[in-house]
Amino acid sequence: MGIFGGIACHMLELLEDECKSAAKFVTSIQDGNKCSSPLQSSDSWRSEQQVRQSIRSKINSCMNLHGQYQYSDLILPLSLQSCDFEATSHTSQSCNKSLFLASAYAAMSLEPGALSYRLHGKSPGRSMIGLLSRYFDGSGQGGDDWYSSTPKLTFHEFIALLKPTNRHCLLELSSLLHPSETRDLRKRFFHGTSIDRQIKEIQGYRGSIDTSRDRPGGWLDNHGIKNGILSSWTPTIQQPHIERSLHRHLAFSSSFRGDLYNTSPLNQPLRNHTSSLMEAMGFGYRPESCVGTVVNQSLFELTHTGPASAAGLYWKGIMNREGRFNAPEISVLSNSTSIYPFINETIKGMSDAVSRKNYGYVTQDTMSGIIPERDDCVEALDSCFDLRELYEPPPGSGLIIDEEGRYFDDNTE
């Protein structure tokens, strides 16, 4: 984020002073400038510049996370490099193309995630929101549904659902990025749910159901893990084959935007998709709270008809790429210990940046006012250690980083 992260944190601090009751949801792009062209200078000077830039970047990342944690309600860190793109070279043209496509995919992933508080609730046949939370216990519940429902949510209600405690504020975004996954979407999406059992009963299925294999919500895993279809946007080197079920889940918000009649196997497609979303989150991962939003309108229909049709040419070019034409959009926001590697990488980066080997660079930049004072860095690092402790994975999961890390140790090499 660099200087823009500092400006953002300062703006958040001003908002905290001037608008104390305003809810603040921060989307933090971590690598938007990584496709810049290389420095045109000698190898030795370029190497020194890269070292300085790396140190500043690591310190900025930790300071920004600390500032956002202080002054915002929810933080969503994103990495535009999480997508797979055609451009692999480092030319300026290919990097600009990758950044353009990454920004488009990020927008397509964020838009469904914000649907729950953007719906006006005046078209009951077009959308539905399911709720599972003590905050909404019993409200709007009716019929045979085991979960509550509401036509719309306010922004503050959305924040309260995704932030079950005052301290847990980090989110992870996952979305459907691989068009090939849409071919078996109906089978994976409804697998293990009550809708799946109804289909089997209609088809005359008489066998027993293996709960270990037929657990709902398997599609919420990353692409390549069993029935997983999603891709994570978290900006860190993660273990892509770690199942989501190994983590502890505090809150979920899943959204499905698309033509429901193309994926629903039974009547009442709106209710079927909402129930399957709620079962996938509630039964599959047992979070403290979750919200499922379903909209019976694809992004293609949204951008190619009505007042929004002016944007059709732009999105047509994006969605036609790799067969995404009129494909459903699935977006999942989660507050869980799966964000732990990101926090740990931030701590390791800060610890390395201010270690003894970089003492000279850090001293020069501190005296020049480029990076914060030592005490400010200590405070930010302590704050990140507290965050890491909050999001520590369950004991015995094998996901906890053993090394605590040391900082400002004179004996650190």
C-alpha positions in Angstrom: 0.0 0.0 0.0 2.9 2.3 0.6 2.1 6.0 1.1 -1.6 5.4 0.3 -1.8 3.1 3.3 -0.6 6.0 5.5 -3.1 8.4 4.0 -5.9 5.8 4.5 -5.0 5.3 8.2 -4.9 9.0 8.7 -8.4 9.3 7.1 -9.7 6.6 9.3 -8.3 8.4 12.4 -10.1 11.6 11.3 -13.3 9.7 10.8 -13.0 8.1 14.2 -12.8 11.6 15.7 -15.5 13.3 13.6 -17.9 10.4 13.0 -17.7 8.0 16.0 -20.9 6.2 15.1 -20.0 5.5 11.5 -19.1 1.9 10.6 -15.9 1.6 8.7 -15.1 -1.3 6.3 -11.6 -1.1 4.8 -10.6 -2.9 1.6 -6.8 -3.0 1.5 -5.1 -3.8 -1.8 -1.6 -5.1 -0.9 0.2 -5.4 -4.3 -1.3 -2.9 -6.7 2.1 -1.5 -7.7 4.1 -4.7 -8.2 4.0 -4.5 -11.9 5.9 -1.3 -12.1 8.8 -1.2 -14.6 12.3 -2.0 -13.3 14.7 0.8 -12.4 16.9 2.0 -15.2 20.3 2.0 -13.4 23.3 0.0 -12.6 22.9 -3.4 -11.0 24.6 -2.4 -7.7 22.4 0.7 -7.3 19.3 -1.2 -8.3 20.1 -3.9 -5.7 20.5 -1.3 -3.0 17.3 0.4 -4.0 15.4 -2.9 -3.9 16.7 -3.6 -0.4 15.5 -0.2 0.8 12.2 -0.6 -0.9 11.7 -4.0 0.6 12.5 -2.7 4.1 10.1 0.2 3.7 7.4 -2.1 2.2 7.5 -4.5 5.2 7.4 -1.7 7.7 4.5 -0.1 5.9 2.6 -3.3 5.8 2.8 -3.7 9.6 2.1 -0.1 10.3 -0.9 -0.1 8.0 -2.4 -3.2 9.6 -1.9 -1.7 13.0 -3.6 1.6 11.9 -6.5 -0.1 10.3 -7.0 -2.4 13.3 -7.2 0.7 15.5 -9.6 2.8 13.5 -11.8 0.4 11.4 -14.6 -2.1 12.1 -13.7 -4.6 9.4 -10.5 -5.1 7.3 -10.4 -7.0 4.1 -6.9 -7.5 2.7 -6.7 -8.4 -1.0 -4.0 -9.5 -3.4 -4.5 -8.9 -7.1 -1.9 -11.5 -7.8 -4.2 -14.2 -6.5 -5.7 -14.7 -10.0 -4.2 -16.8 -12.8 -3.6 -14.7 -15.8 -2.3 -15.2 -19.3 0.5 -12.6 -19.0 3.6 -14.0 -17.4 6.3 -11.7 -18.7 7.4 -8.6 -16.9 6.9 -6.1 -19.7 5.0 -3.0 -19.0 2.2 -3.9 -21.5 1.6 -7.4 -20.1 1.7 -6.1 -16.5 -0.8 -3.4 -17.2 -3.1 -6.1 -18.8 -2.7 -8.3 -15.7 -3.5 -5.4 -13.4 -6.6 -4.5 -15.5 -7.9 -8.1 -15.5 -7.2 -8.5 -11.8 -9.0 -5.3 -10.9 -12.0 -6.5 -13.0 -12.1 -9.9 -11.3 -11.7 -8.2 -7.9 -14.7 -6.0 -8.6 -16.7 -9.0 -9.8 -15.9 -10.8 -6.5 -16.6 -7.8 -4.2 -19.9 -6.9 -5.8 -21.8 -10.0 -4.7 -20.2 -9.8 -1.3 -21.8 -6.4 -0.7 -25.3 -7.4 -1.9 -26.8 -8.2 1.6 -26.7 -4.5 2.7 -27.3 -3.0 -0.8 -30.6 -4.7 -1.5 -33.6 -2.4 -1.1 -36.0 -5.3 -0.3 -38.7 -4.2 -2.6 -38.5 -7.2 -5.0 -39.2 -10.3 -2.8 -39.2 -12.6 -5.8 -35.8 -11.5 -7.0 -33.7 -11.9 -3.8 -33.6 -13.6 -0.4 -31.3 -13.2 2.7 -30.9 -16.0 5.2 -29.6 -15.4 8.7 -28.1 -17.5 11.5 -27.1 -15.4 14.4 -28.0 -14.6 18.0 -28.3 -11.0 16.9 -31.3 -11.9 14.8 -32.5 -14.9 16.8 -36.1 -15.6 15.7 -36.6 -12.5 13.5 -38.3 -13.2 10.2 -38.4 -16.9 10.7 -41.3 -18.7 9.1 -42.5 -21.8 7.3 -40.2 -24.9 7.4 -37.0 -22.9 7.3 -34.6 -23.5 10.3 -32.9 -20.1 9.7 -34.2 -16.6 9.9 -34.7 -14.5 6.9 -35.0 -10.8 6.0 -35.6 -8.8 2.8 -32.6 -6.5 3.5 -29.9 -5.6 6.0 -28.4 -2.3 7.1 -24.7 -1.7 6.9 -24.4 -1.8 10.6 -26.3 -5.1 10.8 -23.9 -6.5 8.2 -20.9 -5.4 10.2 -22.4 -6.9 13.4 -22.9 -10.3 11.7 -19.3 -10.5 10.4 -17.7 -9.2 13.6 -19.0 -11.4 16.5 -16.5 -9.7 18.9 -15.0 -6.3 19.1 -11.5 -7.6 18.4 -12.0 -10.0 15.5 -12.1 -7.7 12.5 -10.0 -9.4 9.7 -11.8 -11.0 6.8 -10.9 -13.2 3.9 -12.5 -13.1 0.4 -12.9 -16.1 -1.7 -14.8 -16.3 -5.0 -15.5 -18.4 -8.1 -12.7 -17.5 -10.5 -12.2 -20.7 -12.5 -14.9 -21.0 -15.2 -14.4 -24.7 -15.5 -15.9 -25.1 -12.0 -19.3 -23.9 -13.3 -19.8 -27.1 -15.3 -20.5 -29.2 -12.2 -21.7 -26.3 -10.1 -25.2 -27.7 -9.5 -23.8 -31.1 -8.2 -21.2 -29.5 -6.0 -23.4 -26.6 -4.7 -26.3 -28.9 -3.5 -24.1 -31.8 -2.4 -25.0 -33.1 1.1 -27.8 -30.6 1.6 -31.5 -31.3 2.3 -32.1 -30.3 -1.4 -29.7 -33.1 -2.4 -31.6 -35.6 -0.2 -34.9 -34.5 -1.8 -33.6 -35.1 -5.2 -32.4 -38.6 -4.2 -35.8 -39.5 -2.8 -37.5 -38.4 -6.0 -35.1 -40.5 -8.0 -35.8 -43.5 -5.8 -32.4 -43.6 -4.0 -32.4 -46.2 -1.2 -28.8 -46.2 0.0 -27.5 -44.8 3.3 -25.9 -41.4 3.5 -22.2 -41.1 4.6 -22.1 -37.9 6.6 -18.3 -37.8 6.4 -18.4 -37.8 2.6 -21.7 -36.0 2.1 -21.0 -33.0 4.4 -22.6 -29.9 2.9 -20.3 -27.0 2.1 -17.5 -28.9 0.5 -17.5 -26.4 -2.4 -16.4 -23.6 0.0 -12.9 -25.1 -0.1 -10.2 -23.8 -2.4 -10.1 -24.9 -6.0 -8.4 -28.3 -6.2 -9.4 -29.6 -2.7 -12.0 -32.3 -3.2 -15.2 -30.5 -4.2 -13.8 -27.0 -3.6 -14.5 -24.4 -6.3 -13.3 -21.1 -4.8 -10.1 -19.1 -4.9 -8.7 -17.0 -2.1 -7.7 -13.4 -2.5 -5.7 -13.2 0.8 -2.3 -11.6 0.2 0.1 -14.2 1.5 1.8 -17.4 0.6 -0.8 -19.9 1.8 -1.0 -23.7 1.8 -3.6 -24.0 -0.9 -4.5 -27.6 -0.1 -5.4 -27.0 3.6 -9.1 -27.7 4.1 -11.3 -25.0 5.4 -12.7 -27.4 8.0 -9.4 -27.4 9.9 -9.9 -23.8 10.9 -12.1 -22.1 13.5 -14.8 -20.0 11.9 -16.4 -17.0 13.6 -18.6 -15.6 10.8 -19.5 -16.2 7.2 -21.2 -14.2 4.5 -21.9 -16.1 1.2 -23.5 -14.6 -1.8 -24.8 -16.2 -5.0 -25.7 -14.0 -8.0 -26.9 -15.6 -11.2 -29.8 -17.1 -13.2 -31.1 -19.6 -10.6 -33.2 -21.5 -13.1 -30.0 -22.7 -14.7 -28.7 -24.3 -11.5 -31.8 -25.2 -9.4 -32.8 -28.8 -9.6 -36.3 -28.3 -8.1 -39.0 -25.7 -7.8 -38.6 -22.6 -5.7 -35.1 -21.9 -6.9 -34.7 -18.8 -4.6 -35.5 -20.8 -1.4 -33.4 -23.8 -2.6 -30.3 -21.8 -3.1 -30.7 -19.9 0.1 -31.2 -23.0 2.1 -28.2 -24.7 0.5 -26.0 -21.6 1.3 -27.1 -21.6 4.9 -26.6 -25.4 5.3 -23.2 -25.2 3.7 -22.1 -22.6 6.2 -24.1 -23.5 9.3 -23.9 -27.3 9.1 -20.6 -27.6 7.3 -18.5 -25.2 9.4 -20.6 -24.1 12.4 -19.7 -20.4 12.6 -21.1 -18.2 15.4 -23.0 -16.2 12.8 -23.6 -16.4 9.0 -25.6 -14.7 6.3 -26.5 -16.1 2.9 -27.6 -13.8 0.1 -29.1 -15.0 -3.2 -30.1 -12.8 -6.1 -31.8 -14.2 -9.2 -30.0 -11.9 -11.6 -26.7 -12.6 -13.3 -24.1 -9.9 -13.7 -24.6 -10.2 -17.5 -28.3 -9.4 -17.1 -27.4 -6.5 -14.7 -25.0 -4.8 -17.1 -26.7 -5.5 -20.4 -30.2 -4.4 -19.6 -31.8 -1.4 -18.2 -30.0 1.8 -17.0 -26.7 -0.2 -16.5 -26.5 -1.3 -20.1 -23.9 1.4 -20.9 -21.4 -0.7 -19.0 -22.2 -3.7 -21.1 -19.3 -3.5 -23.6 -16.7 -3.4 -20.7 -18.1 -6.3 -18.9 -18.9 -8.3 -22.0 -15.2 -8.3 -22.8 -14.3 -9.5 -19.3 -17.0 -12.1 -19.0 -16.4 -13.6 -22.4 -12.9 -14.4 -21.4 -12.4 -18.1 -20.7 -16.1 -18.8 -21.0 -17.4 -16.6 -18.2 -20.3 -15.5 -20.3 -23.5 -15.3 -18.1 -21.8 -17.5 -15.4 -23.0 -17.2 -11.8 -20.9 -15.2 -9.4 -20.2 -16.7 -5.9 -18.5 -14.6 -3.3 -17.6 -15.7 0.3 -16.4 -13.4 3.1 -15.2 -15.3 6.2 -13.9 -14.2 9.6 -11.8 -17.2 10.6 -8.3 -18.4 11.5 -7.5 -18.9 7.9 -6.2 -15.3 7.9 -3.5 -16.4 10.4 -0.7 -16.9 7.7 -1.3 -13.3 6.5 -0.8 -11.9 10.0 2.2 -14.1 10.6 3.9 -13.0 7.3 3.3 -9.4 8.2 5.0 -10.0 11.6 7.9 -11.8 10.0 8.4 -9.0 7.4 8.5 -6.3 10.1 10.9 -8.4 12.3 13.2 -8.9 9.3 13.0 -5.3 8.2 14.2 -3.9 11.6 16.7 -6.6 12.4 20.4 -5.9 12.9 21.4 -6.6 9.3 19.3 -3.6 8.2 20.2 -1.3 11.0 22.0 1.2 8.8 19.1 1.5 6.3 16.5 1.8 9.0 18.5 4.5 10.9 18.9 6.5 7.7 15.3 6.3 6.8 14.2 7.1 10.4 16.4 10.2 10.5 15.0 11.2 7.1 11.4 10.8 8.3 10.7 8.1 5.7 9.8 5.5 8.2 8.3 5.8 11.8 10.3 6.0 15.0 11.4 2.9 16.8 8.7 3.2 19.5 6.0 3.4 16.9 7.3 0.3 15.2 7.4 -1.6 18.5 3.8 -0.6 19.2 2.6 -1.7 15.7 4.5 -5.0 16.0 3.0 -5.7 19.5 -0.5 -5.0 18.0 0.1 -7.5 15.2 1.3 -10.1 17.8 -2.1 -9.6 19.6 -3.9 -10.1 16.3 -2.0 -13.3 15.6 -2.9 -14.7 19.0 -6.6 -13.9 18.3 -6.5 -15.8 15.0 -4.4 -18.7 16.1 -5.7 -21.9 14.5 -7.1 -24.7 16.8 -4.5 -26.7 18.7 -3.7 -30.0 17.0 -4.6 -28.7 13.5 -0.9 -28.5 12.5 -1.4 -25.0 11.2 0.2 -23.0 14.0 3.6 -21.4 13.3 6.0 -22.5 16.1 8.6 -19.7 15.7 7.6 -16.7 17.7 10.0 -14.3 15.9 12.2 -11.7 17.5 12.5 -8.0 16.9 14.8 -5.3 17.9 17.2 -7.9 19.3 20.8 -6.7 19.2 22.0 -10.3 18.7 19.7 -11.0 15.8 21.8 -11.6 12.6 
